[in-house]
Amino acid sequence: MGNHFVRVKDTESLEALTARSKDGPLVIFKHSLTCPISSAAYEQMARFDGEVALIEVQVARQLSREIEAKLGVRHESPQVIVLNKGQVAWNASHYKITAEAVAEAVKKAEGSQQEQ
């Protein structure tokens, strides 16, 4: 599968991600480098078959705050947000993060994209 994580560190990247989501759903994963629950979520995201925008919260605290403010999703870590058409289509945190759940959320978002 290879490394499909793309590290994101700045607020300009959030704007780019939001714009890219207009072409199709994309996955943002907020990961704590020191949390064992986040390590388990990281393993799940490593199994996900698709690109993942990886935000390491200790490295990009301001970006994490910006996501909360712009997207209206309360900060948690670990956390996955699926963006579609510039909006939050799905989000989950902690043990609710599984490769299967994320894949299903992306599939559902793709379906809603095609309906329009």
N, C-alpha and C positions, 0 to 999 in steps of 0.2 A: 504493500500500500504506500510506503514512503512517508516522508514527513509532510503532512498537509496543514500544519499549523503555520499561520502567518502572524508574527508578532506585531502588535499595534501599540504605539506608545504615546501618541499625541492627539489633540482634539481635532486637528485637520484631518486625520485619518478617519475619525468618526463621521465627519461630513462626507468623505469619499465612500465609506461603507454605506451610509444612508442613501447616497445617490446610486450606488451599485445595486442596492436592493430593489430599485425600480425595475431592473431587468430580470430579477428572480430572487428567490429567498437566499439569505446568507446567515451564517451562524457566528455569533459572538460568544466566546467563552471567557468569563472572568475567573481567574485562577489565583489562589493564594499559594505562594511558594513554601509556606510553613505549616499549612493545615493538612492533617491526615485525611479528612473528608474530601478536601480538594484534590489530594493525590489520587484518591479512588475515582473521583469524577474525571480527572485527567486521563486515567487509564480507559475509562469509558469513551472519552472523546477521541482517544487515539484509535479506537476501534471504529469510529464513525467514518463512513466512506464519503468524504467530501472536504472541502476547504473549511478551515476553522480560523476565525480571527481571534487570536490569543492575546488576552490582556492580563498581564501579571500585575496584580493589584499593588504589590509593594513597589513596583517600578513605575507604575502609571496611575498614581492616586488621583491626580486631577482629572484624568480621562474617565476614571470610574465615576467620579462625582458628576462629570459632564453627561455621561450616559444616563444617570439617574435624573438629572435635570431636563435633558432634552427628550428622553424617551418615556419618562414617567414611570420607570420601573425601579422600585426601591432597591438599593444596593444590598446584595448578599454575595457571599463568596464561599464556595464556588457558585457560579450562576451561568446559565446558558440563556441567550436571547436569540430568537429567530426573527430577523427583520425581513419584511416583505413590503414592497411598494412604499418604503420609507417609514413604515409603522411596525410596531411590535406585533407579530403574529402569534408568538408563543414564548413563554419563559418558564424556567424551572430552576430550582436550587437544591443544593445538598444531595441527598440520596435519590431524589427524583430524576437526577441526571443519569440517563443511560443512553448508550449508542442507539438502541432501538427507539426510545422515546423521541430523541432528536431527529432521527431519520423519518419517523412518522410525522412529526411536526413539519419538517421540510416538505415532505410529500404532500401533505394537506395544503400547505401554502402554495406549492406549485400548482395544485389543482385549482385553487381559487384564482391564481394568476391566469390560468388558461380559460376560465369561465368568462373573463371579461373581454 
